[in-house]
Amino acid sequence: MIIVDELKNRALILNSRPDGYPDESNFKLIEIDIPELNPGEFIVKILWLSVDPYMRGRMSDKKSYAPSVEIGDVMVGGAVGKIISSRNTEFEVGDLVEGRFGWQEYAISNGMNARKLTINESDISKALGALGMPGLTAYFGLFSLGRPIPNDTVVISAASGAVGAVVGQLAKLSGCKVVGIVGSDPKAMYIKNELNFDYVINYKKEDVCKRLLEICPNGIDIYFDNVGGEILEAVLENLAFRARIVVCGQIAQYNLANDEVAHGITNFRNILTNQATVEGFIVSRFASDFPQAYSFLERLYTDGKLKTKEDIIINLENTPEALLRVLTGKNFGKQIVQIV
Ligand SMILES: NC(=O)c1ccc[n+]([C@@H]2O[C@H](COP(=O)([O-])OP(=O)(O)OC[C@H]3O[C@@H](n4cnc5c(N)ncnc54)[C@H](OP(=O)(O)O)[C@@H]3O)[C@@H](O)[C@H]2O)c1
């Protein structure tokens, strides 16, 4: 039996807003008491934290699709953990849950936006990656916006990452020719040899535009854009007729300093001439269909048809470093933090 009164919570709060890339000084570790539970609430002992590119946007006070984190507030983020005390009849002690619990060791929830996990305890960290928000993003971005048909040529940027690696595997299962763009040779080897992508481009070593013209002689039917910038511009040079550009992320722009200007796209005319569509999306748009997507992804995973790779950092205090890894491409696979 856990005596909750004796527990202390440690949390990372936002200490200041970054200008350009964030660093550790933007966060502060604090120790706080865990309050008494109100009826309907439960306490989660967090086991794994998710670290995602969108967190950079929450640190900024620029207008976006979701509110900024206020200075002094616990940093937002998805997490999975185990319930250790509950006054909620639908969530029991021992249940494994995923939710937006933030960068802390314990969280209090009323059950809103928390989901019970039915996967094996040894797999629960996957509920932050391929079997969680990034997997859903891949699923809805590819199937609802990209609408792949067999033999389509699908190009994916940040292709070894949490979202990109799932997009590529789903596109392969849909009978497409899949090209991944990544920023290192180990990432290139992984998506080619382990995930069976058809072609790989290392954008740090190769001329992306030239390689895409060689690899995709009939043009690109679907571009799943995770980065924007120069890679998007290179893709626009080789679109197929009625191509679909799925704008999922623009990570190349997330860390611009306040006085820096984003890379301007100069060849948007190719959208017109190829009668292509460009559509951005935020995965929450598809919330009503999440249950079917979770079942689909979990079934693929159980059947061995969806591979996952995790990049694990240990301890809450190293979470800022984990975020910087994601924003600089040092992560290799879904970035998560284990709370030990
Ligand atoms: N629309 C939505 O609802 C939604 C939901 C989730 C994620 N997203 C977006 O999806 C994208 C991928 O997210 P993720 O969680 O799967 O992250 P991730 O791919 O696991 O990690 C980010 C990767 O982005 C690449 N990168 C970083 N800086 C870059 C730069 N300046 N230029 C080009 N590539 C850069 C790096 O890979 P390389 O080493 O290969 O360059 C890095 O490993 C992000 O843009 C994110 O914001 C959108």
The ligand as an SDF file (V2000), in Angstrom:
LIG
                    3D

 48 52  0  0  0  0  0  0  0  0999 V2000
    0.4950   17.5630  -37.3940 N   0  0  0  0  0  0  0  0  0  0  0  0
    0.4830   16.8690  -36.2680 C   0  0  0  0  0  0  0  0  0  0  0  0
   -0.5550   16.6400  -35.6330 O   0  0  0  0  0  0  0  0  0  0  0  0
    1.7860   16.3180  -35.7740 C   0  0  0  0  0  0  0  0  0  0  0  0
    1.8260   15.3730  -34.7220 C   0  0  0  0  0  0  0  0  0  0  0  0
    3.0730   14.8400  -34.3590 C   0  0  0  0  0  0  0  0  0  0  0  0
    4.2320   15.2910  -34.9680 C   0  0  0  0  0  0  0  0  0  0  0  0
    4.1390   16.2470  -35.9370 N   0  0  0  0  0  0  0  0  0  0  0  0
    5.3420   16.7290  -36.6320 C   0  0  0  0  0  0  0  0  0  0  0  0
    5.9340   15.6320  -37.2730 O   0  0  0  0  0  0  0  0  0  0  0  0
    7.3340   15.8720  -37.3930 C   0  0  0  0  0  0  0  0  0  0  0  0
    8.0920   14.6410  -36.8780 C   0  0  0  0  0  0  0  0  0  0  0  0
    7.8220   14.5010  -35.4890 O   0  0  0  0  0  0  0  0  0  0  0  0
    8.3810   13.2360  -34.6980 P   0  0  0  0  0  0  0  0  0  0  0  0
    7.7460   13.2530  -33.3570 O   0  0  0  0  0  0  0  0  0  0  0  0
    8.2390   12.0360  -35.5470 O   0  0  0  0  0  0  0  0  0  0  0  0
    9.9170   13.6020  -34.5100 O   0  0  0  0  0  0  0  0  0  0  0  0
   11.1770   12.7390  -34.9570 P   0  0  0  0  0  0  0  0  0  0  0  0
   11.1270   12.5820  -36.4410 O   0  0  0  0  0  0  0  0  0  0  0  0
   11.2620   11.5280  -34.1180 O   0  0  0  0  0  0  0  0  0  0  0  0
   12.3660   13.6960  -34.5610 O   0  0  0  0  0  0  0  0  0  0  0  0
   12.5610   14.8970  -35.2340 C   0  0  0  0  0  0  0  0  0  0  0  0
   13.4840   14.6810  -36.4490 C   0  0  0  0  0  0  0  0  0  0  0  0
   13.3790   15.8170  -37.2990 O   0  0  0  0  0  0  0  0  0  0  0  0
   14.5510   15.9250  -38.0470 C   0  0  0  0  0  0  0  0  0  0  0  0
   15.0020   17.3300  -38.0220 N   0  0  0  0  0  0  0  0  0  0  0  0
   15.3000   18.0830  -36.9430 C   0  0  0  0  0  0  0  0  0  0  0  0
   15.6770   19.3060  -37.3380 N   0  0  0  0  0  0  0  0  0  0  0  0
   15.6250   19.3240  -38.6750 C   0  0  0  0  0  0  0  0  0  0  0  0
   15.8840   20.2960  -39.6470 C   0  0  0  0  0  0  0  0  0  0  0  0
   16.2830   21.5330  -39.3110 N   0  0  0  0  0  0  0  0  0  0  0  0
   15.7190   19.9810  -40.9520 N   0  0  0  0  0  0  0  0  0  0  0  0
   15.3190   18.7410  -41.2930 C   0  0  0  0  0  0  0  0  0  0  0  0
   15.0340   17.7700  -40.4020 N   0  0  0  0  0  0  0  0  0  0  0  0
   15.1940   18.0650  -39.1060 C   0  0  0  0  0  0  0  0  0  0  0  0
   15.6100   15.0300  -37.3980 C   0  0  0  0  0  0  0  0  0  0  0  0
   15.7580   13.8730  -38.2110 O   0  0  0  0  0  0  0  0  0  0  0  0
   16.9290   13.7850  -39.3100 P   0  0  0  0  0  0  0  0  0  0  0  0
   18.1930   13.4800  -38.5480 O   0  0  0  0  0  0  0  0  0  0  0  0
   16.4990   12.6980  -40.1900 O   0  0  0  0  0  0  0  0  0  0  0  0
   17.0020   15.1340  -39.9570 O   0  0  0  0  0  0  0  0  0  0  0  0
   14.9560   14.6580  -36.0750 C   0  0  0  0  0  0  0  0  0  0  0  0
   15.4020   13.4010  -35.6370 O   0  0  0  0  0  0  0  0  0  0  0  0
    7.6350   17.1490  -36.6240 C   0  0  0  0  0  0  0  0  0  0  0  0
    7.6900   18.2300  -37.5400 O   0  0  0  0  0  0  0  0  0  0  0  0
    6.4200   17.3060  -35.7370 C   0  0  0  0  0  0  0  0  0  0  0  0
    6.1740   18.6360  -35.3760 O   0  0  0  0  0  0  0  0  0  0  0  0
    2.9600   16.7610  -36.3390 C   0  0  0  0  0  0  0  0  0  0  0  0
  1  2  1  0
  2  3  2  0
  2  4  1  0
  4  5  1  0
  4 48  2  0
  5  6  2  0
  6  7  1  0
  7  8  2  0
  8  9  1  0
  8 48  1  0
  9 10  1  0
  9 46  1  0
 10 11  1  0
 11 12  1  0
 11 44  1  0
 12 13  1  0
 13 14  1  0
 14 15  2  0
 14 16  1  0
 14 17  1  0
 17 18  1  0
 18 19  2  0
 18 20  1  0
 18 21  1  0
 21 22  1  0
 22 23  1  0
 23 24  1  0
 23 42  1  0
 24 25  1  0
 25 26  1  0
 25 36  1  0
 26 27  1  0
 26 35  1  0
 27 28  2  0
 28 29  1  0
 29 30  1  0
 29 35  2  0
 30 31  1  0
 30 32  2  0
 32 33  1  0
 33 34  2  0
 34 35  1  0
 36 37  1  0
 36 42  1  0
 37 38  1  0
 38 39  2  0
 38 40  1  0
 38 41  1  0
 42 43  1  0
 44 45  1  0
 44 46  1  0
 46 47  1  0
M  CHG  2   8   1  16  -1
M  END
$$$$
